[in-house]
Amino acid sequence: MQVVSGVRDPLVTGGKTVHDVSHDISRHVENPPAKSWYLAMAISLAVFGYGLYCVFMVLWNGIGLWGLNKTVGWAWDITNFVWWVGIGHAGTLISAILLLFRQKWRMSINRAAEAMTIFAVICAATFPLIHMGRLWLGFYWALPLPNTFGSLWVNFNSPLLWDVFAISTYFTVSLVFWYIGLIPDFAVIRDRAQVAGNKVRAAVYNALSFGWEGGAKTWMRYESVALILAGLSTPLVLSVHTIVSFDFATSIIPGWHTTIFPPYFVAGAIFSGFAMVLTLLLITRKVFKLEDYITIYHIELMNIVIIVTGSIVGVAYITELFISWYSGVEYEGYAFFNRVQGPYAWAYWSMMTCNVISPQLFWFKKIRTSLVATFVLSIVVNIGMWFERFVIIVTSLHRDYIPSSWTMFHPTMYDIGEYLFTFGLFFTAFLLFAKFFPVINMAEVKSIVRHNSENVSADKKVTEKQHA
Amino acid sequence: MDANKNFVVGIFDNEDVLLEGVEKVRGNGVKIHEVYSPFPVHGLDEALGYKRSRLPMAAFLFGMTGTGLALTMQIWMLGYDWPMIIGGKNFASLPPFIPVTFELTVLLAALGMVATFMVVSDMKPYKWPRQFDLRSTDDKHVMAIDLALNAGKSIDDIKRILKEAGASEANDKNFE
């Protein structure tokens, strides 16, 4: 029997029973979706379709369609890649690190956050794949497979290759972790379908649940698997953005060649990931009426993570500026001087405002418990994080060593279209997930509902007062 | 009487009643086939007398396989099969091989452990599990007792023991 503090806010409100949990979450899978779902799906598919046209044109004609030039050889493609990978950090962080720390508030948000992670990583992966041009040959170029050039192997000294391994491992392990969590919940939907007499749905969800039966022995092994996956995923989450930052940090470009990058990128990734989780969950909770499961308390806790990681990012920005001056390296100093007051100063100051100043508003309890303020700020944070990557990448490149090479970067419709493509892909995938999969981890929420729900806590508060 | 055919099924309403119930049922000398729950109940495995899972060992062995594979692959490919001069560094130097080694360790440990879990728990997409009570995935804990393994006791005895142990229902369940 576990003891729950009466002073802690309940994690599930509305006096829910275990059966209510099954019913509230499963009914979205069982009932036809609302009109708003179809509308959202239509918009996402339209954006996806336009993006697909742009991607097709780029694959057909080559990346000359992008706005890159010989000075700025990397711009929106890698900016978007890093941005999406960063967003993909929150899900596994929530489900793995918060599991190891036994943070129970993860239970009603981890499912949607992990789904978001998986879709974000897919979106991220499209950029390097499309950049390769003939992406169907990508396996030969990126993986150590025997080939007709010798075999000439891939270069294991290259951070770009480490990235291939890091992102694909992260994707695979996150997918497995997410799926393992889904298995018992698919069985819930299967059994409800059996009771309702819907044989097709029962068969489909039985296959998805791998014939789950939920015996004590299976649960024991299941918990062991979940714990070890969490233990394996924790260093993995931290390694992914570390390795992404190596793409820059191991180069010799001023503004990229810094040892601060790995922790700075990881903090930024968690920062933007939590912001995206908030954006999506605030909508999901409203549309699916999940206010009793994703409470203001959950939102407040996520906002606190945003304050912490946003402040780490702010300190990193200031440290970078200080080191560029303190190092006495002329090129390094210029790179940052140019960022702060050069032609891209507008981007730099947008980044500073969105990432460093705006999350500090969450120190006010009124703001961090306000749904509207959280929603607006979560979007502001992700705009800021996009600018962070843009600033790091483009401002470091556009002032080359020879002033005759100095130039600006102008995105074309294909740069924009490919970014829209990933948005369309992301939201289409998330909407499909929200319709066909249980959006909240029922099994985990059920395990806390008797002890952490509003009724129990209220009773305990009363008893504690009587004792006092 | 054949094993795995005729059961008595006890329904428990919550995990606290269940944990006490398991002790009482076993204390009365009744052998429990298995308990099916909608969520993991802490302490249930010990109450039922299950040994700790050895899956962590499987994960470790798969992880070590990944480490070995990654190091062997990289050192052989860049050190012996086709040595390349990259920035004047050693052909097979360890530090740049660490990221890929780490990733493959994690990848093999995770996939290997999950595959082992699926195999030992007999989980397959095309398998229908044997279901004692459909409420076991919703909100009830379902204790199945195999009559063939409790030959000394009558059905009524077992039902009485279940009720005394806190079960809200005690039902018959026969397969085939």
Interface residues (C-beta under 8 A of the other chain):
Chain A: M1 Q2 T17 V18 H19 S22 P144 G150 S151 L152 W153 N155 F156 N157 P159 L161 W162 F165 A166 T169 T172 V173 V176 F177 I180 I183 P184 A187 V188 R190 D191 R192 Q194 V195 N206 A207 L208 F210 G211 W212 E213 G214 G215 A216 K217 T218 W219 M220 R221 Y222 E223 S224 V225 I228 L229 L232 S233 P235 L236 S239 I243 F246 M442 A443 E444 K446 S447 R450
Chain B: N14 E15 D16 E34 V35 Y36 S37 P38 F39 P40 V41 H42 L44 D45 L48 Y50 S53 L55 P56 A59 G63 M73 Q74 M77 L78 D81 W82 M84 I86 G87 K89 P96 F97 P99 V100 F102 E103 L104 V106 L107 A109 A110 L111 M113 V114 F117 M118 V120 S121 D122 M123 K124 P125 Y126 K127 W128 P129 R130 Q131 L134 R135 S136 T137 D138 D139
